[in-house]
């Protein structure tokens, strides 16, 4: 049985568009409902023993979607920051955004900086928001950062260890996820935390993200706690 003083849950939040279409609604209605579910899960997570939560909000591949939908998803983040920042601070939630920020609209980057600065001293749940994030892009970023150090003469290839490589990742400083959840009835990881999820327990759910509830998360944590994690030892 698994017991730990820390529990990191990472979630691929899939199914917003299908949830809306099934109800005869525009796809953006699914994203709006999905954002509300994020709020509810963040509020419930500490009570379920979750100490870190990483959510996949927007991937490097999502730019292929229609421009109006892309703009809505990205600016929904701005709306969430303005609406929920006081509550996040009162709940002691520390927020960090991981991913490549260069391509984000200016107001979105501004919201990222605001939420990180305002919650930096919070000592409760760690909420990591993957925004314009891709697992392969993260690994390439880390490799290029170390290669640049080698070119500059501050490192040599023999210095590279798993721990040092991990220090160059966007999620550096956070423990690797114990649980990776994907909603939406798809059984794939979709370029999410490829380095970090090496020993995570995977849960693929038929539930669409807007139908995900704190009870669903509680069920996952309960199942996780009943598993015997051997990490290849036996």
Secondary structure, 3 states (H helix, E strand, C coil): CCCCCCCEEEEECCCHHHHHHHCCCCHHHHHHHHHHHHHHHHHHHHHHCCCEEEEEEEECCHHHCCHHHHHHHHHHHHHHHHHHHHHHHHCCCEEEEECCCCCCCHHHHHHHHHHHHHHCCCCCCEEEEEEEECHHHHHHHHHHHHHHHHHHCCCCHHHCCHHHHHCCCCCCCCCCCCEEEECCCCCCCCCCCCCCCCCCEEEECCCCHHHCCHHHHHHHHHHHHCCCCCCCCC
